[in-house]
Amino acid sequence: MDPETGLVLGTIGLGVAMALIYVVKSLIVICQPNEMVVITGRKRLTADGRRAGYRLLHGGRTLRVPIVERVARLDLTTLPIEVVVKNAYSKGGIPLIVHGIANVKISARDPVAHNAVERMLEKPFDEVMQIAKDTLEGNLRGVLATLTPEEVNEDRLKFAHVLIEEADEDMKRLGLELDTMKIQNVTDEVNYLDSIGRQQTALILKKARVAEAERFSEAEQTEASARQAAEIAKIQADLAIVEQNNELRVRTAELEAAALAKERAAPVAGEKAKTVAEQDLQQERIALEQRRLEADVLLPARAEREAMEERAKGAAASITEDGRARLFVLGEMIKLYLDGGSEAERIFILNMLPEIIRELSASVEGIDIDRLTVIDSGEGAGVANAAGQFPAAIIKLTEQIENATGVNILSKLGSPAPVAEAETG
């Protein structure tokens, strides 16, 4: 292929590509966030069920039919509008001059957007601003007629709120939306507000002077009260000091008396403590002595007593057994004597005779006869008399035995002749 043919084919291809781009661009409609696209040419159902020859697009993209549908755009940018009303009569017939600023835009919300399409489509920006301004100024005059100058001037926030409520319905009918409304200045040509201001100023100044005088009087009273309170406090402080000094002297005297009493009581307490200590010592000594006596005397005495009791028990047992044995022997002897007859009685007396003589001789054991002297008159009768006293003494002794026992020993010691004769016969 020669260069000329290639150039022609490239030009044709470029033209075809540009044509395709133009066709595609004409088919696709792109809507910016700050605008609303109106596509007209075919009947469509709206959101409220009406059939309209257009459709709305707020943001995004869509396709249109070339030649059949046409695209128009509405700017949604906020429009700042200066609202000025002169000689607007307020409640009470006072003409006012009001300056305000409003922010207005075309509404993209249904169904207000359809009112904007019908009334503001393809209108110039200045014309839209003028329509909004005229509408707001009319609403402003209507609101001023219901408020006094004082209400308009003192509560501008309330005034703006009432104005927005009044103008909102009219703005929606036009397809507009009122974002904000601020009142900047309120004046009048008859100096009504100025007079009110001077009156309020005079009233405020009067109140200020009265308040200042009251504050000055209160300050004087407060100062006098403070001086009085200070004097009273000083007097009370002096009284308190005197009372404290008195209490201090009383307390000092009490402490000195207590110290003196303690000083005097110290020796007594010492003696008392000494006495108590000595008493405790004596008690310990007594207890020690009691323990010593108990160890030295009581315990041995108790042991001796217990030993004696045991020995006594043993002796008693021995005596008892000895007595029982003697009683048994005596019983046997009695049985034997009874069986022996008169000879047995004689034998019994002979057995008892040594014991009887021993008991009788015990009565004169303390008499010690060293020498017996017989005085004779010379005829030999003294010795004969002394020798002759022995039989008499023996007879006397047998009589004493008979008196003591009721037994005549001499008669019992005689020979039992009748028995012998009985035996002989």
Buried (B, 14 or more C-beta within 10 A) or exposed (E): EEEEEEEEEEEEEEEEEEEEEEEEEEEEBEBEEEBBBBBBBEEBEBEEEEEBEBBBBBEEEBEBEEEEBEBEBBBBEBBEBEBBBEEBEBBEEBBBBBBBBBBBBBBBEEEBBBBBBEBBBEBEEEEBBEBBBEBBBBBBBBBBEEBEBBBBBEBBEEBBEBBBEBBBEBBBEBBBBBEEBBBEEBBBEEEBBEEBEEEEEEEEEEEEEEEEEEEEEEEEEEEEEEEEEEEEEEEEEEEEEEEEEEEEEEEEEEEEEEEEEEEEEEEEEEEEEEEEEEEEEEEEEEEEEEEEEEEEEBEEEEEEEEEEEEEEEEEEEEEEEEEEEEEEEEEEBEEEBEEBEEEBBBBBBEEBBEEBEEEEEEEEEEEEEEEEEEEEEEEEEBEEEBEEEEEEEEEEBBEEBBEEEEBBBEEBEEEBEEEEEEEEE
